[in-house]
Amino acid sequence: MHKIALLGAGLIGRFYTMSLLNFRGKDEIKIVCAVTAEEAKKFAEEFGIPRWTDDIAKAINDPEVDTVIIAFPIICTRKPPYSPRRPERRFYVPNLWH
């Protein structure tokens, strides 16, 4: 079982959330990060995710998280949101975003 930080609450984030919660059923999304706090809160409430934020670093460095799913285009950021301080994190970046 993975404890996940989901970065992105748009179409791709929704796809991953529905797949993980409905079909896989072994994983837990611990925190969701969106562009705005309001969007993150709404998404978290819809899917029963316990925590939400609009701060990528907070999501990645959440102490309960061992896996980060990046569900937004990397080209939307100036640099990838990887955290060198947390090398134990697994990052999943869909190939279509590179």
DOLOLUM-904220 format. One record per residue (C-alpha): z, y, x; residue in three letters. Coordinates in pm, whole numbers, padded with zeros to 5 digits, always signed. Example, Ala and Ser with C-alpha at 12.3 -4.5 7.8 and 13.67 -1.06 7.14 Angstrom:
+00780-00450+01230ALA
+00714-00106+01367SER
This chain:
+00000+00000+00000MET
-00090+00347+00122HIS
+00100+00668+00055LYS
-00171+00927+00020ILE
-00220+01301+00053ALA
-00532+01392-00142LEU
-00709+01704-00019LEU
-00934+01828-00297GLY
-00894+01831-00674ALA
-01258+01867-00771GLY
-01511+01603-00874LEU
-01472+01390-00560ILE
-01091+01415-00569GLY
-01098+01306-00933ARG
-01325+01012-00847PHE
-01091+00891-00571TYR
-00783+00938-00786THR
-00926+00745-01078MET
-01046+00467-00848SER
-00716+00437-00662LEU
-00491+00453-00967LEU
-00699+00257-01218ASN
-00876-00007-01015PHE
-00698-00057-00688ARG
-00348+00003-00822GLY
-00174-00065-00489LYS
-00166+00289-00356ASP
+00035+00599-00442GLU
-00092+00954-00424ILE
+00218+01144-00313LYS
+00074+01496-00297ILE
-00247+01671-00396VAL
-00383+01986-00235CYS
-00628+02220-00407ALA
-00772+02566-00345VAL
-00516+02724-00578THR
-00163+02619-00665ALA
-00252+02632-01036GLU
-00542+02392-00990GLU
-00326+02156-00783ALA
-00045+02162-01040LYS
-00281+02091-01329LYS
-00441+01800-01140PHE
-00100+01659-01041ALA
+00026+01674-01400GLU
-00289+01505-01532GLU
-00257+01210-01295PHE
+00120+01187-01254GLY
+00120+01291-00889ILE
+00473+01397-00793PRO
+00392+01691-00564ARG
+00118+01951-00536TRP
+00029+02239-00305THR
-00242+02479-00196ASP
-00140+02442+00172ASP
-00340+02178+00364ILE
-00085+02156+00648ALA
+00197+02092+00401LYS
+00001+01807+00241ALA
-00099+01646+00571ILE
+00251+01672+00718ASN
+00435+01545+00410ASP
+00690+01295+00546PRO
+00603+01032+00284GLU
+00230+01032+00363VAL
+00060+00779+00588ASP
-00301+00830+00474THR
-00501+01147+00407VAL
-00815+01146+00194ILE
-01037+01448+00247ILE
-01219+01491-00082ALA
-01401+01818-00016PHE
-01695+01908+00209PRO
-01579+01963+00566ILE
-01851+02227+00596ILE
-01637+02440+00362CYS
-01378+02486+00635THR
-01393+02653+00974ARG
-01245+02347+01138LYS
-01152+02000+01011PRO
-00796+01981+00874PRO
-00681+01713+01117TYR
-00328+01730+01243SER
-00279+01651+01611PRO
+00098+01665+01553ARG
+00081+01362+01324ARG
-00125+01098+01507PRO
+00018+00821+01288GLU
-00179+00955+00991ARG
-00495+00775+00883ARG
-00773+01013+00780PHE
-01048+00903+00546TYR
-01351+01131+00546VAL
-01647+01015+00337PRO
-01963+00998+00549ASN
-02162+01213+00309LEU
-01957+01517+00406TRP
-02040+01514+00781HIS
